[in-house]
Amino acid sequence: MRGPHNIIRLIRTGATFERTGAMNLVLDAFEAPRPLRVLIHTLSWPFKWLGYKGDPDMPPATRALTALGPAYIKFGQVLSTRPDVVGPELAQQLRVLQDKLPPFSRAKAMAEVEKELGQPVDEIYSEFSEPIAAASIAQVHRARLSSTGEEVAVKVLRPGIERAFNKDVDAFYFAARIVDLFAPMARRLRPMEVIEHFDGVVQGELDLRLESAAASEFAANTEKDEGFQLPVVVWNYSARRVMTLGWADGAAIGDNAALDAAGHDRRALGERVLSLFLRHALRDGYFHADMHQGNMKVAANGDIIAYDFGIMGHIDEYTRRVYAEILFGFIQRDYRRVAEVHFEAGYVPADQDVDEFARALRAVGEPIFGMGADQISMGRLLSYLFEVTERFGMETRTELILLQRTMVVVEGVARSLDPRINIWDVAHPVVADYIKTSIGPRAVIGDLISTAQVMARFGPRLPALVEAALIAQSHPQTPEPRGGKTWMLPAGAGVMGGITIALLLSEIF
């Protein structure tokens, strides 16, 4: 049953792209040769009447995706974070995708809440408004808790959204397999990986318990950050399809007139948005990956309030250290060190020339340093950097692409508040502080302590491990005398295992 459904859905998708003029953008992204373009236009033209018309006031890509429905809108949003796949021009167009859909009724939302939480809505909320925002996956209502009188925001998934998304995602997988089979030139874009990434993002957003957990973790990480606050998750009234948060009251960070009227310092706000994002990415390795104006407010006391935690970015400790060294090297204009970091991290193949790579990096950095304060962009720097590293054989790293995309958005927010903000001046102390605490001698001591803690947990097993390593050194396939298990370690591994354990024991004792 799925095959015919997928084919029909894809025909309608192609017809909509043809009708709205978005087909050429897709073919450009895939770098389709002229004969293939002619063939696709010839095949899709007779079905053009099946396509949705969409809003003619929108750009072609956003017009087509909004006409096709929620799954396509969300797909466009996810692709906007992947300029490595669709190219910077199309990613920019998708970034302004209007995630606005007609809301479903208040009565349906209340029925969903009642079914999910297992209580009558009137017992939970003394007030429950009409929808105040409607997006592709869920909509938000303003409400008041009956028990405390506290104002809250209630996020409710669209009825039947899981089934609708799963049907469209199935069609996306079908299309990706067709691309893999019949469009070899497009394989470099890794269509199956892109759909898998999209599927993972969507499945996470279809379970609001995961978003609640993300909000809670983010709040725990940032509770001591001055001038920053997050709405509190009301866990008693949050579940898989419903999420209740404290109400975030304040002026929209994109409304400069309202900020000025409230007496806020817009330059200070812009610098704080930028430094907070860098601190979260470097210090915590966990950052809000959708920090546009619609997801932030400014409280009466001047605090920045962030909300909507459906898309969060994660960077492991090692990658953070590499990223910080790269940024700091650019800030110091030490291109040789930036090149060496890439080689040490294994980002660039060892058979490349480090001096040639350093010269290419200089060509990236120097023009940016020659710009005025209102033009300097760390997001642009990272974009140029990825272009250069790709030429030197570096594979795409999804977590850094998401970081770069978010950096561009955050810089845009900062500049909208004050165009004169100097990005480097704001970034320097944050990056320098991270370098000092995470890469210097203190970091080495911290790593050793962490290693000792891990070894301490394995303390009772260490004698047996040492004995096994020593036995394996002399008899690679000799059965272990006590446990009855056979150790199949090569002799060299036994020697290295013994040396490693001895070194670790010396750190502990």
C-alpha positions, 0 to 999 in steps of 0.5 A: 500500500505504501508504494502507490501512496508514495508515488502519488504523493511525490507526483503531487510534490513535483507538480507543486514545485513545478507550479510554484517555480521551486523546481529550478531551485531544487535542480540547482541544489543538486547541480543537475546537468541540462539534459536532466533538467529538460527531462524533469521539466518535460515529465512534470509539466503535464501534472502541473495542474495537480500541484498546489498553487500556494501563496504567490507573495512568497519566494518559490521554495517557501511557497511550495513547502507551505502549500504542501503542509506541515511535514514539508514546512518542517523539512524546509526548516531543517534544511535551512540548517544545512547549507552544506546540502542545499547551498547557502542561497537556498538555505537563506531563503528557507531560513525565513520560512514562515512557520504559520498555519491555521490553528485548530480549534480551542475545543480540540486542544482542550480535548487533547489536553484532557485525554493526555493528562487524564483530568478535565481541563477545568480542574487543571486550568481556570482559564484557557485561551484561544490559540495565540500561536500555531506552528507546523507541529503544535500550537500554544494557548495562554492559560492559568493554573487552577491550583496556584493562579499562575499564568502558563503557556500550554503547548499542544500537538496537532491532532493526528500530526504523528500519522501525517508526518510519518506518511510524508517521511515515508515518502521522503525516504522513498524519494531519497532511495530513488535519488540514490539509484538514479541520480549519482551526481546527487549522492555527495549530498547524502540524501538518505542521511539528510532524511534520517537527520530530519526524521530524528529531529521530527520524532524528537519534536513529536514527544513534548516530554523530550522538549520538556527535558531539554528545557529543564537541562538548559535551565540547570546549565544556565541558572547562574547566568546573569541577565538570562532566564527560562520559563519553568516546566510544570511537570505535573501538567506536561506529557507526550502531547502536552507541555505546560511552561511558566508564562514568559512575559516581556517585550519581543526582542525584535520590537526595537520601538517597544524596547526603547519605550521600556528604557532597555539598552539595546546595545547591551542586549545585543552583546549579551545575546551573543556572549550567552550563546557562545558561553552555552556552546563552549562552556556547556556544549548544549545550546539553543539552536533556534535563537531567532527574534520570535523565540526571545523576549526581554523582561521588565528587569532587562533579562533575556527570556528564551523559549521554544526548545524543540531544536537544541544543539550539542557539542562534545567536550573534545569538539568544543576545545577544537572549536575554541582553539580555531576561533581563538587562533582566528581572533589572534590571527595565528593562521598556522595554529588554526591549521595545526589544530585542524590536522591534530583533530584529524579534520583535514587528512594528514597527506595535505600540506599544513603550510598551504592550508595555513595560507588558505586560512589566511585568505579566509581571515584577513578580508574579514579583519579588514571589514568595519565593526558593523560587517565582521561576522563570525558566522561568515567566517565559519562559512568561509572556513567550511568552504576551504576545509572542504577543498582540503578533504574535510568531511562535513560535521553536522554539529558544526554546521548547526553551530554555524547556522545558529551563529548567523541567526544570533549575529542577526539578532544582535545586529538588529538591536545595534548594527555597530556591535563588534562581534570580535570584541564580544567573543574575545573574552568568552573564548579566552576564558574557555581556553584558560579553563578548558585547555590550560594546566587546570584542564589537564588536572581536571582530565586526570581527576576525571580519569582517576574517578573512572578508574576508581569505579573499576577498582575491584576489577583492576587486579583481574584485568592486570592479570589478564593483560599479563597472561595475554602478553605471554599467551595470546589465547590462553584461557583466563585461570579464574573466570573460565572465559577465553581472552583473544587479545593479540600479544601487542594489545596485552603489552599496551594494556599492561602499560596503560593500566600501570600508568592509570594506577600511578595516576590514582595512587 
